[in-house]
Amino acid sequence: MKNYFRGSYCGLAMVLTMTIILSSCITDESSLDQPLDPNTNLERATDYPEAFSLENLRMDSETNKMLADLRAATAKYHRIEVAMENGYVLPEGSGCVSTPSGGMGYHYVNFAALDGEYDPTMPEALLYEMDKNGQMKLVGVEFVIVADAWDAENVMTPYFGIQEFDKAFPPAPLPFRNYQLHVWVWKHNPNGIFINFNPNVSCE
């Protein structure tokens, strides 16, 4: 079970909410300076190729098992009402994140889970795409770990199997230093399962 830092990090949830609210005036076609865009001030932490697709790369058994466990843990969130019952909410004023290179969709965030702990079966955000009928479809997840809290207890940056997390720095995409990783476990990303933007995800 995660150990929630309900003290000093409660304020981070509020700051994150305000950051996302400010993005409401930015269109889906805007450039890479919108909130939750991990390509802004982002240091790619891995030396592995960008084409890191589960479908065309023979991964190691540990990573494959972790992906299977993550799917099993998040399958219930195909029903968005279950995700909301479990604390995932769409921050007020936030919208669908998209760039010309691909989309991320809507970020439903569990603010209580924004801390320095890492559970590979409990992502801090769920990624949804709206279908033509207005229904939210689960397409992926995002892990976000508060770096200062993580570094106080760990020497290395977090990994998902052999995939190292990205390092993100303030002021964007989030107002605090963090480690983050997108994992497209529910919709194929032709550029790779751990690549930030998915050309198969649309905000239209």
Secondary structure in CASP SS format (residue, H / E / C, confidence):
PFRMAT SS
TARGET T0000
AUTHOR 0000-0000-0000
METHOD secondary structure of the structure
MODEL  1
M C 1.00
K C 1.00
N C 1.00
Y C 1.00
F C 1.00
R C 1.00
G C 1.00
S C 1.00
Y C 1.00
C H 1.00
G H 1.00
L H 1.00
A H 1.00
M H 1.00
V H 1.00
L H 1.00
T H 1.00
M H 1.00
T H 1.00
I H 1.00
I H 1.00
L H 1.00
S H 1.00
S H 1.00
C H 1.00
I C 1.00
T C 1.00
D C 1.00
E C 1.00
S C 1.00
S C 1.00
L C 1.00
D C 1.00
Q C 1.00
P C 1.00
L C 1.00
D C 1.00
P C 1.00
N C 1.00
T C 1.00
N C 1.00
L E 1.00
E E 1.00
R C 1.00
A C 1.00
T C 1.00
D C 1.00
Y C 1.00
P C 1.00
E C 1.00
A C 1.00
F E 1.00
S C 1.00
L C 1.00
E C 1.00
N C 1.00
L C 1.00
R C 1.00
M C 1.00
D C 1.00
S H 1.00
E H 1.00
T H 1.00
N H 1.00
K H 1.00
M H 1.00
L H 1.00
A H 1.00
D H 1.00
L H 1.00
R H 1.00
A H 1.00
A H 1.00
T H 1.00
A H 1.00
K H 1.00
Y H 1.00
H H 1.00
R C 1.00
I H 1.00
E H 1.00
V H 1.00
A H 1.00
M H 1.00
E H 1.00
N C 1.00
G C 1.00
Y C 1.00
V E 1.00
L C 1.00
P C 1.00
E C 1.00
G C 1.00
S C 1.00
G C 1.00
C C 1.00
V E 1.00
S E 1.00
T E 1.00
P C 1.00
S C 1.00
G E 1.00
G E 1.00
M E 1.00
G E 1.00
Y E 1.00
H E 1.00
Y E 1.00
V E 1.00
N C 1.00
F H 1.00
A H 1.00
A H 1.00
L C 1.00
D C 1.00
G C 1.00
E C 1.00
Y C 1.00
D C 1.00
P C 1.00
T C 1.00
M C 1.00
P C 1.00
E C 1.00
A E 1.00
L E 1.00
L E 1.00
Y E 1.00
E E 1.00
M E 1.00
D C 1.00
K C 1.00
N C 1.00
G C 1.00
Q C 1.00
M E 1.00
K E 1.00
L E 1.00
V E 1.00
G E 1.00
V E 1.00
E E 1.00
F E 1.00
V E 1.00
I E 1.00
V E 1.00
A H 1.00
D H 1.00
A H 1.00
W H 1.00
D H 1.00
A C 1.00
E C 1.00
N C 1.00
V C 1.00
M C 1.00
T C 1.00
P C 1.00
Y E 1.00
F E 1.00
G C 1.00
I C 1.00
Q E 1.00
E E 1.00
F C 1.00
D E 1.00
K E 1.00
A E 1.00
F C 1.00
P C 1.00
P C 1.00
A C 1.00
P C 1.00
L C 1.00
P C 1.00
F C 1.00
R C 1.00
N E 1.00
Y E 1.00
Q E 1.00
L E 1.00
H E 1.00
V E 1.00
W C 1.00
V C 1.00
W C 1.00
K C 1.00
H C 1.00
N C 1.00
P C 1.00
N C 1.00
G E 1.00
I C 1.00
F C 1.00
I C 1.00
N C 1.00
F C 1.00
N E 1.00
P C 1.00
N C 1.00
V C 1.00
S C 1.00
C C 1.00
E C 1.00
END
